[in-house]
């Protein structure tokens, strides 16, 4: 099962601001990721958000994440933690651990360590800043992601601090599942991605634009006239985005 990687990274301060706009790295990922990111860009454009996106297409499904690209994106990460459950899955996790150790030998500058999934979950709650990069099989990835991010289509996810690449904020939609069955059907709920993006805008001190978009999204949900299938309606992704944009304009008028 492929993971859904919907990350947006942005540097802090004026250093990343060029010609009045912040440069933000967008990684659409797999599944409905590209569709949701397209929706996000439409809303940003309608709200006149001073952000320019630099897109990088990394896919777990198509294995497009070459070592060179990963080296470029991992930047200053110097600690890699492998998360197994050796006690209950000795053969499968043991083989994975062996492979990780072999790869780790090729990167002597990176500190490699192991931590069982139970302890990792506890450590993430108590002190998440101790981690740089976590490597684990898909099963444990779902556990970690659910612990860190929360819900599916309406819950935003946001991380910041030393655990992120080059100490930049990292945001993405909460789940790792790519929702492949919805690709091309125009039915995905963009709420989580939009609200996650408002967190990024707030981090960049774009409070006006953040509130503008989040208020529009909440207004659409509260009105209840435009609801995607996961919210008990029959509206499309396009319908939802149009309603959000209409509410942006409504706020401008008011």
N, C-alpha and C positions, 0 to 999 in steps of 0.2 A: 504494500500500500504506500503510495507516494505521499510525501509530506507537502503541505501547502506552505510556500515561503512567500509571504507578502510583507516585505520589510521596506521601510523608508528610513534612511539615515540622514542626519543633518548635523553639521558642525555647529559650534556655539560661537556667539559673538559676531562682530563685524567682519571677521576674517573670511567668512564664507559668503558675504554679501557682495554682489557685483552688480553695478549699474542699477541699484535700487531693489534687487531681487536676491532672495536666498537660493543657493544651489542645493538641491536635495537629490540624493541618490534613490532611485526607485527600482525595486526588484519585483516585477509582477508575479513571477513564479509559475506554478502549474494550475491546472483546473480552471476555476472561474477567476483566478487571480488577475489575468489581463483584462477581463471584462470589468471587474470591480475597480481596477486602477484607471481604466478609461472613464468610468463614471466619476471617480474622484477628480480627474483632471477637468471634466466638464463643469463640475461644481466650483472648483477653484477658479476656473476662467470666468464663470458667471459672477463670482463674488469678488473678482479683481484681486485675488491673493497674490502678493509679490513673491512668488516662488517659481523657480525654473527647475524642471525635472531632468535628471540625467539617468536614462534607463540602462540597466544591465540585465540581460536575460540569462538567468541561471535556472536550469530545470533538473530536478531529481529524476523525473520520468524519462527524459531524453539524455540524461547523464551529460549535460553540457557544462557542468562545473569542473573545468580542467584544473590541474594543480596550480597553473600560473594564475588563473582567475581567483582561485581560493587564496593563494598567497597575497594577491593584490588586495583582497577584501579583508583578510584577517589582520593585516597591518602589524600592530605592535603586540598582538596577543602572544604571551610567553608561557602560558600554562594550559595544559590540556588534561581534562579529567575524563577517564573512561568509566561509564556507569553500567555495571553488569548486575546479575543476580546469580552469582556462581553457585550459591547454596542450592537453588532449586533447578537451575538450568546449566548443569556442569558441562555438558558436551557443546551445546550451541554457543553459550556465552563464553565458554573456555576457548573455543576456536576463534571467536571474535576477538577476545583478549589477546590471543597469540598473534593474530594479524595486526592488531593495533600496536603491539610492542615492536613488531618487525618494522612497521612504518615509522614509529617513533624514533627508531635508531637512525633513520635517514635525516632527522631534524634534531640534532643534539642541542640546539639553542632553546628548544621548547621543553619545559619541564612536563614529564608525563607521570600521571598517577591514576590510581583506581579508587573508586568509592562505590559501595553497593547501593542499589536504588533506594532502599529504606533510609539509609543514613543521608543520602544525597537530598532526598525530599525534606528531611528535617533541617539539614544545613542550609538549604535554599530559603527556608522560612526564617531561620535564626540569623544567618549571615550570608546573604547572596553575593556580597562583594568579594568573597574569597575566590570566586570562579571567573575564569576567562572564557574557555571553550569547553562545552560538554559534548562528549561523543558516546552514543548509545544505540542499541537496536531500536527499531521502530516502536515496539511495544512500550518500552520505558520512555521513549520520546513522547508518546501520547500522555503518559502519566505526568511527566515533568511539565509539559505544555499546559495541561489542564490545571495543574497546581499553580502555575505562574500566571496564566492568562484568563481563565474563567470560561465564559459561555461561548455560544456559537455565532449567531448572526447579528446580535445586537450588542455584544459586549466588546468594548475596545480593549486593546492590549498595548502596554507601554512600558519600556524599560529604559533606565538611564543610569549613568555612573560608571564605575570602573569595570563592570561586567560587560560593557558594550565595546565595540570596536573603536579604537582610538578615542575612547572616552566621549563618544558622540551618542546622542540619543538614538534608540532603535525602536521603531514601532511597526506593528503588523497586526493583521487580524488574528484573533485568538487561536483558532484551531489549526491543526496540521493537516487535516484531511482536505484534499483538493476539490471535493464536491464535483468529481468528474462527470457524474451523471447529469449535471446541470449545464455543462459547457455548451454554449451556443443556443441555449433555450431561453435566455433572457429572463430567468426566474430568480436569480440569486439576490439575496437581501444585502444592499450596500451599507446598511446602517452602521455596522461595526467598523467598517473601513473609514467611513466618513467621521465618526466620532473619534476614532483613533487619530485621524489626521488633525482634528481640532486640538488634541493634546500636543501634537508636534508644534502647531501654530502658537499655542500658549507658551511652549518652551522657547520659541523664537521671539517672544514678546510681541506677537501679533494678536493681542487680546481682542481687538475689534473684529478681525476676520474669524477668529476662533469662535467667539460668541455668535457672530452672524450665522455661521454654518450650523453650529450645534443647536441654536434656537430654532432654526428652520427645520432641522431634522425632527426635533422634539415636537414641533408644532404639527408636522405632517402625521406623526404617530398619534398624537393626542386627538387630532381631527378624526382619524380612523377611516377616512374615505379611500385612502390609497394604502393597501396592505398587500405585501407579497405572500406567497403561499404558506411560508413558515409562520406567518402572523395571522393565518386564518382567512386570507383574502385571495384574490385572483389577479392582482396587479403584477405587471412586469417590472424588471429592474429599471427599464426606461421610464415607465410611469412614475416610479418612486423618485427617480432623479429629477424628472420634470416638475413634480410636485415640490421638491425641495427648492429647486431654482425659482419656481413661482413664489414661494414663500420668502426667498431672499429679496426678490423685487418688492414684495408686499411690505417687508420691513423698511426697505428704502423709502417707499411711498409714505409710510407712516412716520 
